[in-house]
Amino acid sequence: MSTAFDMTAGQVTIDGRKILRGVDLTVDDGEVVAVLGANGSGKSTLVRALLGVQPLSGGTTLLYGRPPARFREWWRIGYVPQRLSVGGGVPATVREVVASGRIARQRRGRFTSSADRQAVAAALNEVGLSDRAGDPVSSLSGGQQQRVLIARALAGEPDAFVLDEPTAGVDAGSQQMLAQTLSDLVGRGKTVVLVAHELGPLEPLVSRAVVLNQGCKVHDGAPPTAVGAHALPGHDHVHPHEPEPAESSLPSWVLAQEKA
């Protein structure tokens, strides 16, 4: 079995504050790993550091055996951020946003192919948004916009999916849709890493949980039987917000994923 993500002694410091403190984490192909913890524990920072989006101040991270700076097969990873940016500029349609998930598979200057169109159509169908393909994405509800983000990742046909709080603030129907979609992906042997405050309908899919507390890994194994925030190992009832890295620090492949 090969390894999708591998972090050794990962440390992240932002504005003088230690966000990650020597985290070791390996995710093998086909695993479904949930990263859990209270707000401010370092969950989102961990997955961004795994991808090389957030620079490490210490330690190393590898993507399919290569450091992020030397990794070229970005099509292998589908990234789903917490929210879709829909402000400013010409309104993008749902289809256009989902089609941007094909960028990593396209050669520079190449026109959209039939394979691209088929992948976009299949992704829209999988999340139940085929009938909204021509609508401005800004006209969709929060749950529907989250489905668009998932469809964009699906359209790229990656080997691994990294989802940052995919169920936060979305309706029950969208959560159930996500659970079904992830179940299908797991059945096809895809690797899934997801950040969550609590698992909800995704709990049966998770094979392993990593729990963070104040930037330290305090659990790595079977998901805790109670996954509410106050039941997590190391929960201290303090919920500071994690600082978000500046958007300008993101490489172009992630900017394409985070902007409509």
C-alpha positions in Angstrom: 0.0 0.0 0.0 1.4 3.4 -0.9 1.2 6.6 1.2 -0.8 9.6 0.0 0.2 12.1 2.8 3.0 11.9 5.2 3.9 14.6 7.8 6.8 14.3 10.2 7.2 16.6 13.2 5.1 19.2 11.5 5.2 22.6 13.0 3.4 25.8 11.9 3.8 29.3 13.5 1.6 32.2 12.4 2.3 35.7 13.7 4.4 34.3 16.4 1.8 31.9 17.6 2.4 28.1 17.4 -0.5 26.5 15.6 0.9 23.0 15.1 3.4 21.5 17.5 5.4 18.6 16.1 2.6 16.6 14.5 3.3 13.2 12.9 0.6 12.0 10.5 0.6 9.3 7.7 -2.5 8.7 5.5 -2.3 5.6 3.3 -4.2 5.1 0.0 -7.8 4.1 0.6 -8.0 5.4 4.2 -10.8 7.7 5.4 -9.3 9.9 8.1 -11.2 12.5 10.1 -9.3 15.4 11.7 -11.2 16.4 14.8 -10.9 19.0 17.5 -12.3 22.1 19.0 -12.2 25.4 17.1 -8.7 26.8 17.2 -7.1 23.4 17.7 -5.2 23.5 14.4 -7.4 21.2 12.2 -7.6 23.4 9.1 -4.0 24.4 9.4 -3.0 20.7 9.5 -4.7 19.8 6.2 -3.4 23.0 4.5 0.1 22.1 5.8 -0.3 18.5 4.5 -1.0 20.0 1.0 1.9 22.4 1.2 -0.4 25.4 1.1 0.6 26.5 4.6 4.4 26.6 4.9 5.9 24.6 7.8 8.1 26.3 10.3 9.6 22.9 11.2 9.3 19.3 10.1 8.4 17.9 6.6 5.4 16.9 4.6 5.2 14.6 1.5 2.5 14.2 -1.2 2.7 10.7 -2.7 6.4 10.6 -1.7 7.4 14.1 -2.9 7.8 17.4 -1.1 5.0 19.8 -2.2 7.5 22.0 -4.1 8.5 19.1 -6.3 5.0 17.5 -6.6 3.5 17.9 -10.1 0.6 15.5 -10.2 -1.9 17.9 -8.6 -4.8 16.2 -10.5 -4.4 13.4 -7.9 -5.7 15.6 -5.1 -9.2 17.2 -4.9 -9.4 20.0 -2.4 -12.7 21.2 -1.0 -12.4 24.4 1.1 -14.8 25.5 3.7 -16.7 28.0 1.5 -17.0 29.2 -2.0 -15.8 32.7 -2.9 -18.5 34.3 -5.1 -17.8 38.0 -4.7 -17.0 40.5 -7.5 -16.4 40.2 -11.2 -18.6 38.5 -13.8 -21.1 36.0 -12.1 -19.8 32.4 -12.6 -22.3 29.7 -13.4 -22.4 26.4 -11.5 -21.1 24.6 -14.6 -18.1 27.1 -14.9 -17.1 26.6 -11.3 -17.3 22.8 -11.5 -15.3 22.9 -14.8 -12.5 24.7 -13.0 -11.8 21.4 -11.3 -10.4 20.1 -14.6 -7.6 22.6 -14.7 -5.0 20.3 -13.2 -5.7 17.7 -15.9 -5.5 20.1 -18.8 -2.4 21.0 -20.8 -1.7 24.7 -21.0 -3.6 26.3 -23.9 -5.7 23.2 -24.6 -9.4 23.7 -25.3 -12.0 21.8 -23.2 -12.3 18.2 -24.4 -15.2 15.9 -24.5 -13.7 14.0 -21.5 -13.8 17.3 -19.6 -17.4 17.9 -20.5 -18.4 14.4 -19.5 -16.6 14.6 -16.2 -18.3 17.9 -15.3 -21.7 16.5 -16.3 -21.1 13.4 -14.2 -20.0 15.4 -11.2 -23.1 17.7 -11.4 -25.3 14.7 -11.6 -23.6 13.0 -8.6 -24.4 16.0 -6.3 -27.9 16.6 -7.8 -27.2 19.9 -9.4 -27.6 19.1 -13.1 -30.7 21.2 -13.3 -28.9 24.3 -11.9 -25.8 24.0 -14.1 -26.5 27.3 -16.0 -27.5 29.3 -12.9 -25.2 31.9 -11.2 -23.5 30.1 -8.3 -24.3 33.1 -6.1 -28.0 32.3 -6.4 -27.6 29.0 -4.6 -28.1 28.3 -0.9 -25.1 27.6 1.3 -25.7 23.9 1.2 -26.0 24.0 -2.6 -22.7 26.0 -2.9 -21.0 23.3 -0.8 -22.3 20.7 -3.3 -20.7 22.8 -6.1 -17.4 22.7 -4.3 -17.7 18.9 -4.0 -18.6 18.6 -7.6 -15.6 20.6 -8.6 -13.3 18.2 -6.8 -15.2 15.2 -8.3 -14.8 16.6 -11.8 -11.0 16.4 -11.5 -11.3 12.6 -10.9 -8.6 12.7 -8.2 -7.2 9.8 -6.2 -7.5 11.6 -2.8 -10.1 14.1 -1.5 -9.3 16.7 1.2 -12.4 18.3 2.7 -12.2 21.2 5.2 -15.4 21.2 7.4 -17.7 20.0 4.5 -20.8 19.8 6.7 -20.4 23.1 8.6 -23.5 25.3 8.3 -25.2 23.2 5.6 -28.7 21.7 5.7 -29.4 18.1 6.6 -30.1 17.1 3.0 -26.7 18.3 1.8 -25.1 16.4 4.7 -26.8 13.2 3.7 -25.8 13.8 0.0 -22.2 14.3 1.1 -22.3 11.1 3.1 -23.7 9.1 0.1 -21.1 10.7 -2.2 -18.2 9.9 0.1 -19.6 6.3 0.6 -19.4 5.9 -3.2 -15.8 7.2 -3.3 -14.8 4.9 -0.4 -16.3 2.0 -2.3 -14.0 2.9 -5.3 -10.9 2.9 -3.0 -10.4 6.7 -2.9 -8.5 8.3 -0.1 -10.4 10.8 2.0 -9.2 13.3 4.7 -11.8 15.5 6.2 -11.8 18.1 8.9 -14.8 18.2 11.2 -16.0 19.6 14.4 -18.2 16.6 14.7 -18.9 13.8 12.2 -22.7 13.5 12.1 -23.8 11.3 9.2 -20.2 10.8 8.1 -19.3 8.9 11.2 -19.9 5.4 9.7 -17.5 6.1 6.9 -14.5 7.1 9.0 -11.9 4.4 9.5 -9.6 6.5 11.7 -9.7 9.7 13.6 -6.9 12.1 14.5 -7.8 14.5 17.3 -5.9 17.8 17.9 -5.8 19.9 21.0 -3.9 23.2 21.0 -1.9 22.1 18.0 -0.8 18.7 19.4 -2.0 15.3 18.3 -3.7 13.7 21.3 -5.4 10.8 19.6 -4.8 8.7 16.5 -7.0 5.6 16.1 -10.6 4.6 16.1 -13.1 7.5 16.1 -14.2 8.4 19.7 -17.5 6.9 20.5 -19.0 10.3 21.2 -17.9 12.8 18.6 -19.4 16.0 19.9 -16.8 18.7 20.6 -17.1 18.4 24.4 -16.5 14.6 24.2 -13.2 14.9 22.2 -10.0 13.9 24.0 -8.3 17.0 25.3 -11.2 19.3 24.9 -10.7 22.3 27.1 -13.9 24.4 26.4 -11.8 27.2 25.0 -12.8 28.0 21.4 -10.5 30.7 19.9 -10.7 31.0 16.1 -7.8 29.8 14.1 -6.0 32.5 12.2 -6.4 32.1 8.4 -3.2 32.4 6.3 -3.3 35.2 3.8 -4.9 34.2 0.5 -1.9 35.6 -1.4 0.2 32.7 0.0 -1.7 30.1 -1.8 -0.2 28.5 -5.0 -2.2 28.9 -8.2 -3.7 25.4 -8.2 -5.4 26.2 -4.8 -6.5 29.7 -5.8 -8.2 28.0 -8.8 -10.0 25.7 -6.4 -11.0 28.5 -3.9 -12.2 31.1 -6.4 -15.1 31.0 -8.8 
